Amino acid sequence: MRALTLAGGVLVAACVAAGCSDKTEQQAREAGQQATEAAQAAGHAVESAAQDAVNNAERVTDARNAVDDARQAANDVAEATNAAAQTAKVKAALVADSSVTAANINVDTDPATKTIVLKGSVPSAAQKTAAERIAIAKASTGYTVRNELTVSGS
């Protein structure tokens, strides 16, 4: 922009030094003014385009963050669903097995640690061992079983 303004000024000075007519000098001034205005308009257009680029980059970042958040939420739901399935599968196996009295056994699954926890009480140490064996057999790959059952003795 400064270069165009300077060029317009140089053109006017050259005209004056060369003894141009008033009309030619006026035309040179107008040309210099037009060049200055064009440079200013170009500068504003560049500033506006730069701001648009910044705004678009921010929108893209926001969209990427939203996608990442959605993926994480979907993963969380999948983990919770898988954990619930583990709980149901183990509890059903305990109820179906006649060697275990499953009425007082609670099965909880921690999706973060992939741990199936047996809580509650059973009437004998043999049933405690059997409940753990059943849970381990039904647990999916990657899951561990923690047996916190107590023996209540009837």
PETAPE-V525732 format. One record per residue. N is the residue number from 1. OMEGA is omega in radians with two decimals (none if undefined). BURIAL is 1 if it has 9 or more other C-alpha atoms within 8 Angstrom, else 0. Layout:
n=N omega=OMEGA burial=BURIAL
n=N omega=OMEGA burial=BURIAL
This chain:
n=1 omega=3.11 burial=0
n=2 omega=-3.13 burial=0
n=3 omega=3.13 burial=0
n=4 omega=3.10 burial=1
n=5 omega=3.11 burial=1
n=6 omega=3.14 burial=0
n=7 omega=3.09 burial=1
n=8 omega=3.12 burial=1
n=9 omega=3.12 burial=1
n=10 omega=3.12 burial=0
n=11 omega=3.11 burial=1
n=12 omega=-3.14 burial=1
n=13 omega=3.13 burial=0
n=14 omega=3.12 burial=0
n=15 omega=-3.13 burial=1
n=16 omega=-3.12 burial=1
n=17 omega=-3.11 burial=0
n=18 omega=3.11 burial=0
n=19 omega=3.13 burial=0
n=20 omega=3.11 burial=1
n=21 omega=3.11 burial=0
n=22 omega=-3.14 burial=0
n=23 omega=3.13 burial=0
n=24 omega=3.11 burial=1
n=25 omega=3.13 burial=1
n=26 omega=3.12 burial=0
n=27 omega=3.11 burial=0
n=28 omega=3.09 burial=1
n=29 omega=-3.14 burial=1
n=30 omega=3.11 burial=0
n=31 omega=3.09 burial=1
n=32 omega=3.13 burial=1
n=33 omega=3.12 burial=1
n=34 omega=3.11 burial=0
n=35 omega=3.11 burial=1
n=36 omega=-3.14 burial=1
n=37 omega=3.12 burial=0
n=38 omega=3.13 burial=0
n=39 omega=3.11 burial=1
n=40 omega=3.12 burial=1
n=41 omega=3.11 burial=0
n=42 omega=3.11 burial=0
n=43 omega=3.11 burial=1
n=44 omega=3.13 burial=0
n=45 omega=3.12 burial=0
n=46 omega=3.10 burial=0
n=47 omega=-3.14 burial=0
n=48 omega=3.12 burial=0
n=49 omega=3.13 burial=0
n=50 omega=3.13 burial=0
n=51 omega=3.09 burial=0
n=52 omega=3.13 burial=0
n=53 omega=3.11 burial=0
n=54 omega=-3.13 burial=0
n=55 omega=3.13 burial=0
n=56 omega=3.11 burial=0
n=57 omega=3.11 burial=0
n=58 omega=3.11 burial=0
n=59 omega=3.12 burial=0
n=60 omega=3.12 burial=0
n=61 omega=3.11 burial=0
n=62 omega=3.13 burial=0
n=63 omega=3.12 burial=0
n=64 omega=3.10 burial=0
n=65 omega=3.12 burial=0
n=66 omega=3.11 burial=0
n=67 omega=3.11 burial=0
n=68 omega=3.11 burial=0
n=69 omega=3.13 burial=0
n=70 omega=3.10 burial=0
n=71 omega=-3.14 burial=0
n=72 omega=3.11 burial=0
n=73 omega=3.11 burial=0
n=74 omega=3.09 burial=0
n=75 omega=3.12 burial=0
n=76 omega=3.13 burial=0
n=77 omega=3.13 burial=0
n=78 omega=3.12 burial=0
n=79 omega=-3.13 burial=1
n=80 omega=3.12 burial=1
n=81 omega=3.11 burial=0
n=82 omega=3.11 burial=1
n=83 omega=3.12 burial=1
n=84 omega=3.10 burial=1
n=85 omega=3.11 burial=0
n=86 omega=-3.14 burial=1
n=87 omega=-3.10 burial=1
n=88 omega=-3.12 burial=0
n=89 omega=-3.13 burial=1
n=90 omega=-3.13 burial=1
n=91 omega=3.12 burial=1
n=92 omega=3.13 burial=0
n=93 omega=3.12 burial=1
n=94 omega=3.14 burial=1
n=95 omega=-3.09 burial=1
n=96 omega=-3.08 burial=0
n=97 omega=-3.08 burial=0
n=98 omega=-3.14 burial=0
n=99 omega=-3.10 burial=0
n=100 omega=2.99 burial=1
n=101 omega=-2.97 burial=1
n=102 omega=-3.05 burial=1
n=103 omega=-3.10 burial=0
n=104 omega=3.12 burial=0
n=105 omega=3.03 burial=1
n=106 omega=3.12 burial=0
n=107 omega=3.09 burial=1
n=108 omega=3.12 burial=1
n=109 omega=3.10 burial=1
n=110 omega=-3.09 burial=1
n=111 omega=-3.11 burial=1
n=112 omega=-3.11 burial=0
n=113 omega=-3.09 burial=0
n=114 omega=-3.13 burial=1
n=115 omega=3.04 burial=1
n=116 omega=-3.07 burial=1
n=117 omega=3.05 burial=1
n=118 omega=3.14 burial=1
n=119 omega=3.12 burial=1
n=120 omega=-3.09 burial=1
n=121 omega=3.05 burial=1
n=122 omega=-3.06 burial=1
n=123 omega=-3.08 burial=1
n=124 omega=3.09 burial=1
n=125 omega=3.12 burial=0
n=126 omega=3.12 burial=0
n=127 omega=3.09 burial=1
n=128 omega=3.13 burial=1
n=129 omega=-3.14 burial=0
n=130 omega=3.14 burial=1
n=131 omega=3.11 burial=1
n=132 omega=3.14 burial=1
n=133 omega=3.14 burial=0
n=134 omega=-3.13 burial=1
n=135 omega=3.13 burial=1
n=136 omega=-3.13 burial=1
n=137 omega=-3.10 burial=0
n=138 omega=-3.10 burial=1
n=139 omega=3.09 burial=1
n=140 omega=3.12 burial=0
n=141 omega=3.13 burial=0
n=142 omega=3.12 burial=0
n=143 omega=3.05 burial=1
n=144 omega=3.14 burial=1
n=145 omega=3.05 burial=1
n=146 omega=-3.08 burial=1
n=147 omega=3.10 burial=1
n=148 omega=3.14 burial=0
n=149 omega=3.06 burial=1
n=150 omega=3.11 burial=1
n=151 omega=-3.08 burial=1
n=152 omega=3.14 burial=0
n=153 omega=-3.11 burial=0
n=154 omega=none burial=0
